[in-house]
Amino acid sequence: MFTKHQSILFALVANALGSNKSIPILSLAEGLDHSGWASLLDLAVNQGVTAVAYEGMPQQLRERMPKDIAVRWHLSIEYIVERYQKQCKVLKELTDIYSKQGIDVLVLKGVHLSALYPTPHYRECGDIDIFLYQNYDAGNKIVESMGMRVRRLGLKHSNFHFKGVNVENHKTLLNVKANRFDKNLERELHGFLSRGKRDEFHLLFNIRHKIVHFLSSGLVLRHLCDLYLEITNYKPHFTEVFDILHREKQLGVLSALLLLTGETLGNSAVNGPLDEYCAKRGIENRGRELLEVIYADTFVNSSKRRDLSKEKSMGVLKRKVIGAGYMFKSKWKYDLIERGYFGREFIKRLGYAFKLYKPKGSL
């Protein structure tokens, strides 16, 4: 199912994460020429695992790497590490500022997930995502009082640049205005927080985030690495989270993602917790039938993936028009979860866009 370069990359990442150290990496990479090395690096970059893949590379293989490719690879890793270190420094400063005002900060997504990695600063992170509980508006006012511009881009979050790093301040954890799934899961997430169940919170939040990412722009190998590490580290908390996901019709897609994770990282044990859960509950596990299409979307058709980073600088209306076009192309993804999900989501997105965009002279 995998190409030669994919197989090599998956083996490197699996070795770095410790999911499978028995893969014969050196023999897989036998005969890799300059063009092959360049393709391997490009694939690692596109899949968000540049530094992780290098960490899993045996010394003998590193010595085979062409010098110009080695320079490019090292420069990429330096950038990833420097960016991560800057984010951590900025996050600490921002947390200290909020703490002095009596505001607690919950760190979400990438920076939080990086702690699960053998080498945290090798996990590539985008923005800093924070949740301030009931202090969303107060948090915005504090940074505005410091001379920073807060952009309120939608109903879910605002963002601002703090010392050169983009920060997303979440008003809600999920897009509760878009669909009932997120509305219901938002309630469950707050329930976990109120009961002090942080691990359950992060497991549920990150699984739903991956599914939404799959729907909106597609996944990369980095997301599967996150999923492997979450399943590995949060073992005591599966049943309650799986019950919620089953009720909200998310288990089918999650099962396919776990199967794909097991295939790419050479460790089928990652599928075990959900397989066992489904067997005990008498639930049909649809993961196998969805695996091929999700694999194709993640690794075969990735060149057609929506680039969210380019859209962030666009106006609201233009972003929504582009998003609507992509939704039509991705209707099949929504149908994997529930028939009719796409139609309801699309209509609500139109209403959401109208609320955000109010041209002068409109009644």
C-alpha positions as CSV (number, residue, x, y, z in Angstrom):
1,M,0.0,0.0,0.0
2,F,2.9,2.4,0.8
3,T,5.5,3.8,-1.6
4,K,9.2,3.3,-1.0
5,H,9.7,6.8,0.4
6,Q,6.6,6.5,2.6
7,S,7.8,3.1,4.0
8,I,11.2,4.6,4.8
9,L,9.6,7.7,6.5
10,F,7.2,5.6,8.5
11,A,10.0,3.4,9.7
12,L,12.1,6.4,10.8
13,V,9.2,7.9,12.7
14,A,8.2,4.5,14.3
15,N,11.8,4.1,15.4
16,A,11.9,7.6,17.0
17,L,8.6,7.0,18.9
18,G,9.6,3.5,19.9
19,S,6.5,2.0,18.4
20,N,8.5,-0.5,16.3
21,K,12.3,-0.8,16.6
22,S,12.5,-4.1,14.6
23,I,11.9,-2.5,11.1
24,P,14.9,-3.0,8.9
25,I,15.4,0.7,8.1
26,L,18.9,0.3,6.5
27,S,17.6,-2.3,4.0
28,L,14.5,-0.3,3.2
29,A,16.7,2.7,2.3
30,E,19.1,0.6,0.3
31,G,19.8,2.2,-3.1
32,L,18.4,5.6,-2.2
33,D,20.0,8.1,-4.6
34,H,20.1,11.9,-4.4
35,S,16.7,12.4,-5.9
36,G,15.3,9.8,-3.5
37,W,16.8,11.6,-0.5
38,A,15.4,14.9,-1.7
39,S,12.0,13.2,-2.0
40,L,12.2,11.7,1.4
41,L,13.0,15.1,3.0
42,D,10.1,16.8,1.1
43,L,7.8,14.0,2.3
44,A,8.9,14.5,5.9
45,V,8.4,18.2,5.7
46,N,4.9,17.9,4.1
47,Q,3.9,15.3,6.7
48,G,5.1,17.5,9.6
49,V,7.7,15.1,11.0
50,T,11.0,16.5,9.8
51,A,12.8,16.4,13.1
52,V,11.1,13.3,14.4
53,A,12.1,11.3,11.3
54,Y,15.7,12.4,11.7
55,E,15.7,11.4,15.3
56,G,14.7,7.9,14.3
57,M,17.4,7.7,11.6
58,P,20.3,5.2,12.4
59,Q,23.8,6.8,12.3
60,Q,24.8,4.5,9.4
61,L,21.9,5.9,7.3
62,R,22.7,9.5,8.3
63,E,26.3,9.0,6.9
64,R,24.8,8.0,3.6
65,M,22.8,11.2,3.2
66,P,24.1,13.6,0.5
67,K,25.7,16.7,2.1
68,D,23.4,19.2,0.6
69,I,20.4,17.2,1.8
70,A,21.9,17.0,5.2
71,V,22.4,20.7,5.3
72,R,18.7,21.3,4.4
73,W,17.5,18.7,6.9
74,H,19.6,20.2,9.7
75,L,18.5,23.8,8.9
76,S,14.8,22.6,9.0
77,I,15.4,21.0,12.4
78,E,17.1,24.1,13.8
79,Y,14.1,26.2,12.7
80,I,11.6,23.8,14.3
81,V,13.6,23.7,17.6
82,E,14.1,27.5,17.7
83,R,10.4,28.1,17.0
84,Y,9.4,25.6,19.7
85,Q,11.7,27.2,22.3
86,K,10.4,30.7,21.4
87,Q,6.8,29.5,21.8
88,C,7.6,28.0,25.2
89,K,9.2,31.2,26.4
90,V,6.4,33.3,25.1
91,L,3.8,30.9,26.7
92,K,5.5,31.2,30.1
93,E,5.6,35.0,29.9
94,L,1.9,35.1,28.9
95,T,0.9,32.7,31.6
96,D,2.7,34.7,34.2
97,I,0.9,37.9,33.0
98,Y,-2.5,36.2,33.3
99,S,-1.6,34.5,36.6
100,K,-0.9,37.9,38.2
101,Q,-4.5,38.8,37.2
102,G,-5.8,35.6,38.7
103,I,-6.5,34.0,35.4
104,D,-5.7,30.3,34.9
105,V,-4.4,29.2,31.5
106,L,-5.2,25.8,29.9
107,V,-2.8,25.0,27.0
108,L,-4.3,23.1,24.1
109,K,-3.2,21.2,21.0
110,G,0.4,21.2,19.8
111,V,2.4,22.6,22.8
112,H,0.5,20.4,25.2
113,L,0.9,17.3,22.9
114,S,4.7,17.9,22.6
115,A,5.2,16.7,26.2
116,L,4.2,13.2,25.1
117,Y,7.1,13.0,22.6
118,P,10.5,11.5,23.4
119,T,12.0,14.8,22.4
120,P,9.3,17.5,22.9
121,H,11.0,20.2,20.9
122,Y,11.0,17.9,17.8
123,R,7.2,18.0,17.7
124,E,6.3,20.7,15.1
125,C,3.8,23.2,16.5
126,G,1.7,26.0,14.8
127,D,0.0,28.6,16.9
128,I,-0.3,28.6,20.7
129,D,-3.8,27.7,21.7
130,I,-5.1,28.6,25.1
131,F,-8.4,28.5,27.0
132,L,-9.0,30.9,29.9
133,Y,-12.2,29.3,31.2
134,Q,-14.6,32.1,32.1
135,N,-12.0,34.8,31.4
136,Y,-12.0,35.0,27.6
137,D,-13.0,38.7,27.4
138,A,-10.8,39.6,30.3
139,G,-7.8,37.9,28.7
140,N,-8.4,39.9,25.5
141,K,-8.6,43.1,27.4
142,I,-5.4,42.5,29.2
143,V,-3.3,42.1,26.0
144,E,-5.2,45.0,24.4
145,S,-4.1,47.2,27.4
146,M,-0.5,46.2,26.5
147,G,-0.9,47.7,23.0
148,M,-1.6,44.5,21.1
149,R,-4.3,44.2,18.5
150,V,-6.9,41.4,19.2
151,R,-8.5,40.0,16.1
152,R,-12.0,38.5,16.7
153,L,-12.2,36.4,13.7
154,G,-15.2,34.3,14.6
155,L,-17.4,33.1,17.4
156,K,-15.0,30.4,18.5
157,H,-11.8,32.3,19.2
158,S,-9.8,35.5,18.8
159,N,-6.1,35.8,18.1
160,F,-3.2,38.2,18.8
161,H,0.5,38.3,18.3
162,F,2.6,38.3,21.5
163,K,6.3,38.9,20.9
164,G,6.1,37.5,17.4
165,V,4.1,34.4,18.2
166,N,0.4,33.9,17.1
167,V,-1.9,33.1,20.1
168,E,-5.4,31.8,19.7
169,N,-7.6,32.5,22.7
170,H,-10.5,30.1,22.7
171,K,-13.9,31.4,23.7
172,T,-15.2,27.9,23.1
173,L,-13.2,24.7,22.9
174,L,-15.1,23.5,19.8
175,N,-17.2,25.1,17.1
176,V,-20.4,24.9,19.0
177,K,-22.4,27.0,16.6
178,A,-21.7,24.7,13.6
179,N,-23.1,21.3,14.6
180,R,-24.7,19.3,17.4
181,F,-21.7,17.0,17.7
182,D,-19.4,19.9,18.8
183,K,-22.1,21.3,21.0
184,N,-22.5,18.0,22.8
185,L,-18.8,17.3,23.0
186,E,-18.2,20.8,24.4
187,R,-20.5,20.0,27.3
188,E,-18.6,16.8,27.9
189,L,-15.3,18.6,27.8
190,H,-16.4,21.1,30.4
191,G,-17.7,18.3,32.5
192,F,-14.2,16.7,32.5
193,L,-12.6,20.0,33.5
194,S,-15.1,20.6,36.3
195,R,-14.3,17.1,37.7
196,G,-10.6,17.5,37.4
197,K,-10.3,14.9,34.6
198,R,-7.6,16.5,32.6
199,D,-6.3,13.4,30.8
200,E,-9.9,12.5,29.7
201,F,-10.4,16.1,28.6
202,H,-7.2,16.2,26.4
203,L,-7.9,12.7,24.9
204,L,-11.5,13.7,23.9
205,F,-10.5,17.2,22.7
206,N,-7.6,16.0,20.6
207,I,-9.5,13.1,19.0
208,R,-12.3,15.5,18.0
209,H,-9.8,18.0,16.8
210,K,-8.2,15.4,14.5
211,I,-11.6,14.4,13.1
212,V,-12.4,18.1,12.4
213,H,-9.0,18.5,10.8
214,F,-9.7,15.5,8.6
215,L,-13.1,17.0,7.6
216,S,-11.8,20.5,6.9
217,S,-8.3,20.2,5.4
218,G,-7.0,16.6,5.8
219,L,-4.5,14.9,8.1
220,V,-0.8,14.5,8.0
221,L,1.5,11.9,9.7
222,R,2.1,14.2,12.6
223,H,-1.5,13.8,13.6
224,L,-1.2,10.0,13.6
225,C,2.0,10.3,15.7
226,D,0.0,12.4,18.2
227,L,-2.8,9.8,18.2
228,Y,-0.3,6.9,18.8
229,L,1.2,8.7,21.8
230,E,-2.2,9.7,23.2
231,I,-3.5,6.1,23.0
232,T,-0.2,4.9,24.6
233,N,-0.2,7.4,27.4
234,Y,-3.9,7.7,28.3
235,K,-4.8,4.0,28.8
236,P,-6.8,4.3,32.0
237,H,-9.2,6.7,30.4
238,F,-10.5,5.1,27.2
239,T,-13.8,3.7,28.3
240,E,-15.5,6.9,29.3
241,V,-14.1,8.8,26.2
242,F,-15.1,6.0,23.8
243,D,-18.6,6.0,25.3
244,I,-18.9,9.7,24.5
245,L,-17.5,9.2,21.0
246,H,-19.8,6.3,20.3
247,R,-22.8,8.3,21.3
248,E,-21.7,11.2,19.0
249,K,-21.0,8.8,16.1
250,Q,-17.3,9.5,15.9
251,L,-16.0,5.9,16.6
252,G,-16.0,4.8,12.9
253,V,-13.6,7.5,11.8
254,L,-11.5,7.1,14.9
255,S,-11.2,3.4,14.3
256,A,-9.9,4.0,10.8
257,L,-7.4,6.6,12.1
258,L,-6.2,4.1,14.6
259,L,-5.8,1.4,12.0
260,L,-3.9,3.8,9.7
261,T,-1.7,4.7,12.7
262,G,-1.0,1.1,13.3
263,E,-0.2,0.5,9.6
264,T,2.2,3.5,9.3
265,L,4.0,3.0,12.6
266,G,4.1,-0.8,12.4
267,N,2.3,-1.4,15.7
268,S,-1.2,-2.9,15.5
269,A,-1.4,-2.7,19.3
270,V,-2.6,0.9,18.9
271,N,-5.9,-0.6,17.6
272,G,-6.4,-2.8,20.6
273,P,-8.2,-0.5,23.1
274,L,-10.9,0.4,20.6
275,D,-11.2,-3.2,19.3
276,E,-11.6,-4.4,22.8
277,Y,-14.1,-1.7,23.6
278,C,-16.2,-2.5,20.6
279,A,-16.2,-6.2,21.3
280,K,-17.4,-5.7,24.9
281,R,-20.1,-3.3,23.8
282,G,-21.2,-5.4,20.8
283,I,-20.5,-2.4,18.5
284,E,-19.8,-2.9,14.8
285,N,-16.2,-1.6,14.1
286,R,-16.3,0.2,10.8
287,G,-12.7,1.2,10.7
288,R,-11.5,-1.4,8.2
289,E,-14.0,-0.3,5.5
290,L,-13.0,3.3,5.9
291,L,-9.3,2.7,6.0
292,E,-8.5,2.9,2.3
293,V,-10.3,6.2,1.6
294,I,-8.7,7.9,4.7
295,Y,-5.3,6.5,3.7
296,A,-5.7,7.9,0.2
297,D,-6.8,11.3,1.5
298,T,-3.9,11.5,3.9
299,F,-1.0,10.2,1.8
300,V,-2.1,9.8,-1.9
301,N,-4.1,13.0,-2.5
302,S,-2.3,15.2,-0.1
303,S,-1.3,17.6,-2.9
304,K,-4.9,18.6,-3.2
305,R,-5.2,19.4,0.5
306,R,-6.6,22.7,1.6
307,D,-3.9,25.1,2.8
308,L,-5.4,26.7,6.0
309,S,-2.3,28.8,6.6
310,K,-2.9,30.9,3.4
311,E,-6.5,31.5,4.4
312,K,-5.7,33.0,7.7
313,S,-4.7,36.3,6.1
314,M,-7.9,36.5,4.0
315,G,-11.0,38.4,4.9
316,V,-13.9,36.5,6.5
317,L,-16.1,36.4,3.4
318,K,-13.4,35.1,1.1
319,R,-12.4,32.4,3.6
320,K,-16.0,31.3,3.9
321,V,-16.4,31.1,0.1
322,I,-13.2,29.0,-0.2
323,G,-14.3,26.8,2.7
324,A,-17.7,26.2,1.1
325,G,-16.1,25.1,-2.1
326,Y,-13.8,22.7,-0.2
327,M,-16.8,21.4,1.8
328,F,-18.5,20.3,-1.4
329,K,-15.4,18.4,-2.5
330,S,-15.3,16.8,0.9
331,K,-19.0,15.8,1.3
332,W,-17.9,12.1,1.4
333,K,-16.0,12.7,4.6
334,Y,-19.1,14.1,6.4
335,D,-21.1,11.1,5.1
336,L,-18.7,8.7,6.9
337,I,-19.9,10.1,10.2
338,E,-23.6,10.5,9.4
339,R,-25.9,10.9,6.4
340,G,-27.3,14.4,6.4
341,Y,-24.4,15.8,8.4
342,F,-23.0,17.6,5.4
343,G,-26.3,19.4,4.6
344,R,-26.8,20.6,8.1
345,E,-23.2,21.7,8.5
346,F,-23.2,23.6,5.1
347,I,-26.4,25.5,5.9
348,K,-25.2,26.5,9.3
349,R,-21.8,27.6,7.9
350,L,-23.7,29.9,5.5
351,G,-25.6,31.4,8.4
352,Y,-22.4,31.7,10.4
353,A,-20.7,33.5,7.5
354,F,-23.6,36.0,7.2
355,K,-23.3,36.8,10.9
356,L,-19.6,37.6,10.5
357,Y,-19.9,39.5,7.3
358,K,-22.4,42.4,7.3
359,P,-21.9,44.6,4.3
360,K,-22.9,48.3,4.7
361,G,-26.4,49.1,3.5
362,S,-27.7,45.6,4.3
363,L,-31.0,45.4,6.1
